[in-house]
Amino acid sequence: MEQPIFIPDDIITDDVICYIAGRYHVDAEKVVRQFLFQKGTLMEEESGFTLEENEIAILRDMGVEKQVKTQLS
């Protein structure tokens, strides 16, 4: 079951996140959820894909976890 989170529109529509989503044939929200899952922030079922280390680094450097995490608190 997916945990309810709020992902700001500027993250969902970000070109980099949309590019990564296209690589895995998923939407941007699934990319963000998978990123948070791999970082240990969200505990949910396997999404069917795993982000590569460089993709995690890119999303981390973009501050994705901090922007979404503030919405989780």
N, C-alpha and C positions, 0 to 999 in steps of 0.2 A: 504494500500500500504506500502511495506517495505521501510524503509529509507536505503539508501546505506551506508554501513559501511565496514571498512576493519578489519577483525579479523585475527590476526597473526596465522600462521600455528602451532606454538607451543601451542597455546590455543586450536585450533580445534582438535589437535591430543593428547592433554593431557589425561592421563588415567582416572583421576577423572571426567573430563567433559564428556568423552565418557561413563563412568559408569553411570553418571546421565542421559545422553541421552538414554541409554539403558533401564533405568527404565521407561521412558515415551514413548519409541518407536519412538524417533525423532532423528535427527542428532545433532551434537555438536553445529552447528551454531544456531539452534533453541533454545537450552539451553541458549546460551550466549545472544541471543536476548530477551528471556523471562526474564532472569536475569536483563538486562538493562531496560526492560519495567517495571518490578516490582520495580526497584530502581528509576524510574522516568526519566531515561536518554533518553529513546526512547519512542516516542508516536506512537503506532501502534495498530492494531486490536488484539483482544484476540487470543492467540495461541492454545487454547484448553487444556492447562494444567497450573498448578500453582506450582512453586517451593516451597518446604517447607522451613521454617525459617532456619533450620540447613543447607540446601543446599545453601541458599543465603549467610549464614555466611561463608561457606567453599569457595564459589566463591569470596566473598569479601576479605577474608583473602589471597586468591591466587593472589589478585591484578588484577582480570579480568577487572573490570571497568576502572581502570587507564590505562591498556594496550590498551584497545579498545578506550577509551575516547580520548587518545592522537591522535588517528587516525581520530576522529570525528572533532577535532579542526582545 
